[in-house]
Amino acid sequence: MPQINGRFVPNMKSPRTADNEEPAAERACDFRSVDKGFTKEMALAEADRCLDCKKPLCVDGCPVNINIPKFIEKIRDEDFGGGLDVIREESMLPAICGRVCPQENQCEGKCIRGKKGDPVAIGQLERFLGDQPDLASKPQMAPKNGKKVAVVGSGPSGIACAGELARNGFDVTVFEAFFTGGGVLVYGIPEFRLPKAVVKREIDGLEELGVKFEFNSVVGRITDAEELFEAGYDAIYVATGAGLPKFLNVPGENLPNVFFANEYLTRVNLMKANKFPTYDTPTKHGTNVVVFGGGNVAMDAVRTAKRLGAERAVIAYRRSEEEMPARRAELHHAKAEGVEVMPLVSPLEFVKGEDGCVCAVRVQKMELGAPDASGRRRPVPIEGAIEEIPCDVAISAIGTNANPFAKMIGDIKLNKWGYILADEDGRTSDPRIWAGGDIVTGAATVILAMGAGKTAAASITRALCA
């Protein structure tokens, strides 16, 4: 690597290393990973672009404050295990976060190189290290402290909290409603974005730390907080997520083959409906599919439909394409794979066909009017501009609400939308119960949920080991 007086000199002229993607026409036909990740040579070239800033704003942009310049320095030195150790000081899930975090709004969005060009591909470098878990040192474990903690939910917030508590000497049991661990990481994110094997590897790593998992366990139904305390648990961390779908509230929404995105993605991602009848979970493989929404979940749903054989896959959004909240990379990938974007439309009615199933959707065309209170131009209907779009599958992906099991777990305060009220440390109105992730904040990112889990773990440790 280039040096002056023993100090690293970044490669200022080198362009950002391009992502290592599968050809769009090929990947759109199956569930292979879209991005193959950096090779060693690509990672070294990209690491050389880092400015090694004295005041690294990228660290401020990371919700868990990973020492990004330090792990990139380790990559430059080809000390990949050391780089992974640096990341794992703050994050146990680099292979996951490197794939699905919105780096463009976080670490890369703060990167100084991005002010006058392309930022360093921090997410790709994190993934490069995360995909080599055998190189990491064994985490340091505190002596057992005799305390027990129950974690409810094995999504990113739950497993982050469980991992931190295990390293702090706690006896930790994770209660998961599904038959496998990972929460939204496995049921909500398709294989082509986040392979299930990667999530399983992280779950297996927690079990190696001594974390126990109780699957098919719906806390709030089979047991509740008081019963867990009676069973010897000293604290509970609730991380049930926000998986209750929001309704479009239009006629015909209950017709066969009108799905909510979570249901549709769960059938395919977790229950292998794409391999029916080899696996006995069916779903409709539509020829004409329309997905309503503009976020990452909508992108996941429409790209899944494309892989299930849709000849026409449309994502319909009530605002403009530029206002879609989905990651730009996901929108780019969707369009490259043949997804059609239909902005400024709002559903009016799902139309029933002769077989009783949905056969079309009537939509109202919109235009952008005056700005609303937030400063965004509000979409308003264009009088008489109504269109009927043929479809044999329609999917609603307009957001989620709080998981209703939260209010059944214990006597803890909720806000008016059903989310758990918790302080900055994750502590609820019951001082024995902590909560974090989407069940507190509403739908957010993987890394923010992880950050909440880490914060709560630190608070639990202080409370129980003072």
NUTORBA-288959 format. One line per field, with one value per residue (C-alpha): residue number from 1; x, y, z. Coordinates in steps of 0.05 Angstrom, whole numbers, plus 5000, padded with zeros to 4 digits. Layout:
BEGIN
num: (NUM; ...)
xx: (X; ...)
yy: (Y; ...)
zz: (Z; ...)
This chain:
BEGIN
num: (1; 2; 3; 4; 5; 6; 7; 8; 9; 10; 11; 12; 13; 14; 15; 16; 17; 18; 19; 20; 21; 22; 23; 24; 25; 26; 27; 28; 29; 30; 31; 32; 33; 34; 35; 36; 37; 38; 39; 40; 41; 42; 43; 44; 45; 46; 47; 48; 49; 50; 51; 52; 53; 54; 55; 56; 57; 58; 59; 60; 61; 62; 63; 64; 65; 66; 67; 68; 69; 70; 71; 72; 73; 74; 75; 76; 77; 78; 79; 80; 81; 82; 83; 84; 85; 86; 87; 88; 89; 90; 91; 92; 93; 94; 95; 96; 97; 98; 99; 100; 101; 102; 103; 104; 105; 106; 107; 108; 109; 110; 111; 112; 113; 114; 115; 116; 117; 118; 119; 120; 121; 122; 123; 124; 125; 126; 127; 128; 129; 130; 131; 132; 133; 134; 135; 136; 137; 138; 139; 140; 141; 142; 143; 144; 145; 146; 147; 148; 149; 150; 151; 152; 153; 154; 155; 156; 157; 158; 159; 160; 161; 162; 163; 164; 165; 166; 167; 168; 169; 170; 171; 172; 173; 174; 175; 176; 177; 178; 179; 180; 181; 182; 183; 184; 185; 186; 187; 188; 189; 190; 191; 192; 193; 194; 195; 196; 197; 198; 199; 200; 201; 202; 203; 204; 205; 206; 207; 208; 209; 210; 211; 212; 213; 214; 215; 216; 217; 218; 219; 220; 221; 222; 223; 224; 225; 226; 227; 228; 229; 230; 231; 232; 233; 234; 235; 236; 237; 238; 239; 240; 241; 242; 243; 244; 245; 246; 247; 248; 249; 250; 251; 252; 253; 254; 255; 256; 257; 258; 259; 260; 261; 262; 263; 264; 265; 266; 267; 268; 269; 270; 271; 272; 273; 274; 275; 276; 277; 278; 279; 280; 281; 282; 283; 284; 285; 286; 287; 288; 289; 290; 291; 292; 293; 294; 295; 296; 297; 298; 299; 300; 301; 302; 303; 304; 305; 306; 307; 308; 309; 310; 311; 312; 313; 314; 315; 316; 317; 318; 319; 320; 321; 322; 323; 324; 325; 326; 327; 328; 329; 330; 331; 332; 333; 334; 335; 336; 337; 338; 339; 340; 341; 342; 343; 344; 345; 346; 347; 348; 349; 350; 351; 352; 353; 354; 355; 356; 357; 358; 359; 360; 361; 362; 363; 364; 365; 366; 367; 368; 369; 370; 371; 372; 373; 374; 375; 376; 377; 378; 379; 380; 381; 382; 383; 384; 385; 386; 387; 388; 389; 390; 391; 392; 393; 394; 395; 396; 397; 398; 399; 400; 401; 402; 403; 404; 405; 406; 407; 408; 409; 410; 411; 412; 413; 414; 415; 416; 417; 418; 419; 420; 421; 422; 423; 424; 425; 426; 427; 428; 429; 430; 431; 432; 433; 434; 435; 436; 437; 438; 439; 440; 441; 442; 443; 444; 445; 446; 447; 448; 449; 450; 451; 452; 453; 454; 455; 456; 457; 458; 459; 460; 461; 462; 463; 464; 465; 466)
xx: (5000; 5026; 5057; 5092; 5134; 5103; 5032; 4980; 4961; 4892; 4882; 4846; 4838; 4808; 4733; 4687; 4692; 4630; 4584; 4594; 4525; 4494; 4466; 4395; 4363; 4390; 4379; 4307; 4290; 4311; 4328; 4404; 4438; 4436; 4504; 4560; 4601; 4672; 4730; 4795; 4823; 4761; 4761; 4834; 4823; 4763; 4798; 4853; 4801; 4788; 4815; 4828; 4797; 4819; 4745; 4710; 4639; 4622; 4626; 4575; 4530; 4531; 4475; 4521; 4584; 4629; 4701; 4698; 4767; 4799; 4767; 4783; 4855; 4856; 4831; 4888; 4936; 4902; 4887; 4816; 4805; 4828; 4780; 4723; 4742; 4737; 4666; 4644; 4663; 4599; 4559; 4549; 4516; 4564; 4545; 4473; 4482; 4531; 4476; 4412; 4430; 4415; 4488; 4473; 4433; 4481; 4556; 4566; 4520; 4569; 4633; 4677; 4695; 4621; 4621; 4657; 4646; 4627; 4634; 4674; 4634; 4632; 4574; 4609; 4672; 4633; 4600; 4667; 4692; 4626; 4627; 4691; 4667; 4719; 4773; 4745; 4773; 4728; 4689; 4710; 4659; 4647; 4640; 4569; 4532; 4474; 4422; 4370; 4340; 4283; 4286; 4220; 4232; 4292; 4294; 4354; 4339; 4327; 4389; 4433; 4408; 4416; 4487; 4508; 4476; 4509; 4577; 4561; 4552; 4476; 4437; 4394; 4334; 4303; 4229; 4210; 4139; 4164; 4198; 4265; 4306; 4317; 4249; 4240; 4309; 4281; 4207; 4211; 4275; 4280; 4336; 4363; 4378; 4395; 4408; 4377; 4444; 4475; 4421; 4427; 4502; 4490; 4438; 4486; 4539; 4493; 4480; 4556; 4556; 4506; 4441; 4382; 4324; 4253; 4218; 4142; 4135; 4086; 4097; 4031; 3994; 4030; 4060; 4066; 4114; 4091; 4098; 4169; 4188; 4159; 4202; 4264; 4277; 4304; 4288; 4252; 4270; 4211; 4230; 4168; 4171; 4116; 4087; 4013; 3994; 3961; 3898; 3885; 3812; 3784; 3729; 3752; 3812; 3790; 3785; 3827; 3897; 3899; 3956; 3989; 4064; 4083; 4038; 4062; 4136; 4130; 4099; 4156; 4216; 4204; 4155; 4183; 4117; 4160; 4176; 4104; 4086; 4154; 4136; 4063; 4053; 4018; 4015; 3989; 4042; 4011; 4020; 4001; 4021; 4010; 4043; 4020; 4074; 4141; 4187; 4236; 4182; 4143; 4207; 4219; 4148; 4148; 4216; 4194; 4132; 4178; 4219; 4155; 4140; 4102; 4102; 4082; 4103; 4082; 4098; 4045; 4058; 4015; 4072; 4127; 4182; 4233; 4195; 4195; 4226; 4259; 4334; 4357; 4396; 4333; 4294; 4352; 4354; 4279; 4277; 4337; 4299; 4239; 4194; 4149; 4142; 4074; 4077; 4021; 3965; 3921; 3877; 3802; 3775; 3797; 3753; 3725; 3731; 3685; 3723; 3713; 3786; 3816; 3821; 3837; 3847; 3817; 3864; 3858; 3911; 3942; 3982; 4026; 3990; 4011; 4061; 4032; 4054; 4118; 4137; 4123; 4076; 4012; 3984; 3914; 3866; 3859; 3785; 3759; 3828; 3812; 3846; 3834; 3897; 3889; 3920; 3913; 3954; 3953; 3997; 3990; 4057; 4038; 4068; 4056; 4028; 4050; 4049; 3986; 4020; 4059; 4000; 3989; 4060; 4054; 4024; 4066; 4044; 4032; 4022; 3958; 3983; 3998; 4074; 4110; 4131; 4204; 4257; 4323; 4352; 4293; 4262; 4186; 4135; 4150; 4222; 4234; 4217; 4256; 4235; 4265; 4265; 4203; 4155; 4179; 4198; 4153; 4182; 4255; 4322; 4359; 4417; 4372; 4338; 4405; 4427; 4365; 4382; 4453; 4429; 4378; 4430; 4476; 4418; 4398; 4469; 4474; 4407; 4420; 4494; 4501)
yy: (5000; 5071; 5107; 5173; 5177; 5112; 5137; 5107; 5150; 5136; 5123; 5188; 5173; 5104; 5100; 5062; 4987; 4964; 4914; 4842; 4828; 4769; 4788; 4816; 4772; 4709; 4725; 4746; 4674; 4644; 4661; 4664; 4722; 4785; 4808; 4758; 4803; 4829; 4784; 4794; 4836; 4880; 4890; 4910; 4960; 4991; 4994; 5035; 5089; 5103; 5170; 5146; 5211; 5241; 5254; 5195; 5218; 5148; 5123; 5176; 5152; 5080; 5068; 5021; 5063; 5010; 5034; 5034; 5064; 5013; 4952; 4980; 4989; 4916; 4898; 4938; 4900; 4835; 4820; 4799; 4764; 4827; 4869; 4822; 4827; 4903; 4899; 4847; 4894; 4931; 4885; 4810; 4810; 4838; 4789; 4810; 4884; 4887; 4861; 4896; 4960; 5026; 5047; 5104; 5138; 5118; 5106; 5116; 5177; 5210; 5188; 5247; 5218; 5221; 5297; 5303; 5234; 5164; 5143; 5083; 5018; 5007; 4958; 4914; 4914; 4896; 4839; 4815; 4806; 4779; 4724; 4697; 4682; 4628; 4681; 4717; 4708; 4675; 4729; 4743; 4716; 4744; 4693; 4667; 4714; 4669; 4714; 4692; 4734; 4717; 4748; 4748; 4747; 4725; 4781; 4829; 4865; 4801; 4765; 4827; 4833; 4758; 4757; 4816; 4787; 4719; 4752; 4790; 4724; 4716; 4653; 4673; 4639; 4666; 4651; 4650; 4642; 4610; 4544; 4575; 4635; 4702; 4736; 4785; 4766; 4699; 4710; 4780; 4786; 4742; 4693; 4735; 4791; 4753; 4677; 4637; 4602; 4668; 4679; 4608; 4617; 4676; 4638; 4579; 4627; 4650; 4578; 4569; 4626; 4587; 4622; 4574; 4578; 4557; 4555; 4551; 4592; 4650; 4690; 4723; 4659; 4598; 4639; 4711; 4755; 4736; 4662; 4674; 4711; 4654; 4607; 4643; 4696; 4761; 4804; 4802; 4836; 4843; 4846; 4820; 4867; 4902; 4849; 4866; 4890; 4956; 4952; 4989; 4994; 4988; 4942; 4873; 4872; 4804; 4770; 4707; 4723; 4791; 4784; 4824; 4828; 4795; 4736; 4730; 4735; 4688; 4634; 4639; 4658; 4614; 4560; 4548; 4560; 4573; 4498; 4473; 4415; 4391; 4434; 4435; 4510; 4536; 4606; 4636; 4643; 4702; 4721; 4794; 4819; 4888; 4908; 4971; 5008; 5040; 5013; 4956; 4906; 4925; 4916; 4848; 4826; 4849; 4819; 4754; 4753; 4763; 4702; 4662; 4672; 4737; 4762; 4831; 4854; 4924; 4965; 5019; 5078; 5137; 5187; 5198; 5148; 5198; 5197; 5121; 5104; 5041; 5038; 5065; 5000; 4958; 5002; 4997; 4921; 4915; 4956; 4918; 4853; 4877; 4906; 4962; 5023; 5058; 5122; 5168; 5118; 5097; 5034; 5043; 4972; 4901; 4870; 4800; 4753; 4697; 4648; 4691; 4712; 4780; 4794; 4869; 4930; 4998; 5055; 5130; 5170; 5224; 5288; 5325; 5384; 5435; 5415; 5386; 5402; 5362; 5401; 5343; 5356; 5320; 5273; 5293; 5255; 5275; 5281; 5225; 5193; 5121; 5061; 4986; 4943; 4868; 4824; 4754; 4770; 4836; 4850; 4905; 4930; 4997; 4984; 4948; 4959; 4935; 4861; 4850; 4800; 4856; 4876; 4804; 4793; 4835; 4896; 4948; 5014; 5021; 5083; 5096; 5056; 4994; 5002; 4992; 5055; 5050; 5099; 5111; 5049; 5006; 5001; 4998; 5017; 4951; 4958; 4883; 4887; 4920; 4927; 4950; 4946; 4955; 4941; 5007; 5049; 5022; 4991; 5012; 4983; 4921; 4961; 5007; 4946; 4917; 4982; 4979; 4908; 4927; 4987; 4945; 4891; 4943; 4970; 4901; 4886; 4950; 4936; 4864; 4866; 4932)
zz: (5000; 4986; 5045; 5059; 5122; 5145; 5139; 5092; 5032; 5003; 4929; 4911; 4838; 4844; 4829; 4876; 4865; 4828; 4862; 4842; 4815; 4778; 4709; 4719; 4665; 4697; 4771; 4759; 4743; 4810; 4881; 4876; 4911; 4870; 4897; 4902; 4948; 4941; 4924; 4964; 4908; 4905; 4980; 4981; 4924; 4959; 5027; 4994; 4979; 5053; 5076; 5147; 5172; 5238; 5253; 5220; 5209; 5183; 5255; 5276; 5219; 5244; 5295; 5335; 5325; 5293; 5287; 5211; 5195; 5241; 5208; 5139; 5161; 5181; 5111; 5080; 5123; 5101; 5174; 5160; 5226; 5262; 5221; 5239; 5312; 5308; 5279; 5331; 5387; 5369; 5322; 5322; 5253; 5201; 5147; 5154; 5163; 5106; 5061; 5084; 5122; 5085; 5087; 5039; 5095; 5151; 5149; 5074; 5076; 5124; 5087; 5071; 5002; 4985; 4989; 4922; 4892; 4912; 4985; 5006; 4999; 5074; 5071; 5021; 5063; 5125; 5088; 5061; 5132; 5158; 5107; 5138; 5209; 5222; 5222; 5283; 5352; 5403; 5441; 5512; 5560; 5630; 5686; 5698; 5744; 5763; 5731; 5680; 5624; 5576; 5507; 5469; 5395; 5354; 5303; 5299; 5364; 5404; 5380; 5390; 5461; 5474; 5448; 5491; 5553; 5541; 5536; 5600; 5639; 5637; 5626; 5566; 5534; 5470; 5460; 5386; 5357; 5292; 5284; 5268; 5291; 5256; 5258; 5201; 5175; 5153; 5141; 5111; 5071; 5008; 4995; 4938; 4987; 5050; 5045; 5102; 5112; 5133; 5186; 5210; 5218; 5264; 5305; 5311; 5336; 5392; 5412; 5417; 5467; 5509; 5487; 5488; 5439; 5452; 5384; 5371; 5435; 5432; 5495; 5511; 5493; 5522; 5579; 5602; 5640; 5710; 5694; 5668; 5731; 5773; 5732; 5756; 5703; 5731; 5671; 5604; 5538; 5490; 5416; 5381; 5322; 5284; 5239; 5238; 5168; 5152; 5111; 5046; 5067; 4996; 4970; 4950; 4996; 5023; 4955; 4943; 4917; 4949; 4998; 5052; 5039; 5105; 5090; 5018; 5037; 5096; 5053; 5003; 5047; 5107; 5085; 5015; 4977; 4916; 4916; 4921; 4919; 4944; 5005; 5023; 5031; 4969; 4942; 4878; 4824; 4788; 4715; 4726; 4795; 4825; 4890; 4927; 4966; 4956; 5010; 5015; 5032; 4969; 4929; 4961; 4945; 4872; 4858; 4891; 4845; 4785; 4806; 4814; 4740; 4735; 4663; 4687; 4756; 4775; 4837; 4846; 4892; 4911; 4906; 4855; 4841; 4870; 4936; 4944; 5012; 4986; 4980; 4912; 4902; 4911; 4862; 4812; 4819; 4811; 4748; 4719; 4731; 4692; 4746; 4722; 4766; 4766; 4807; 4829; 4833; 4892; 4895; 4894; 4888; 4875; 4822; 4828; 4768; 4746; 4789; 4851; 4854; 4841; 4766; 4766; 4808; 4795; 4812; 4818; 4782; 4824; 4815; 4865; 4896; 4948; 5002; 5066; 5137; 5128; 5066; 5018; 4959; 4975; 4922; 4901; 4854; 4781; 4769; 4725; 4717; 4736; 4706; 4712; 4716; 4702; 4757; 4783; 4846; 4885; 4945; 4997; 5025; 5055; 5124; 5189; 5258; 5327; 5340; 5382; 5428; 5461; 5503; 5525; 5552; 5614; 5648; 5611; 5582; 5507; 5465; 5427; 5367; 5409; 5412; 5478; 5515; 5536; 5558; 5523; 5556; 5534; 5603; 5605; 5658; 5692; 5717; 5706; 5632; 5575; 5503; 5437; 5362; 5319; 5376; 5407; 5347; 5292; 5229; 5222; 5201; 5223; 5251; 5291; 5321; 5338; 5371; 5415; 5435; 5454; 5494; 5532; 5546; 5577; 5619; 5642; 5661; 5703; 5736; 5755; 5769; 5806)
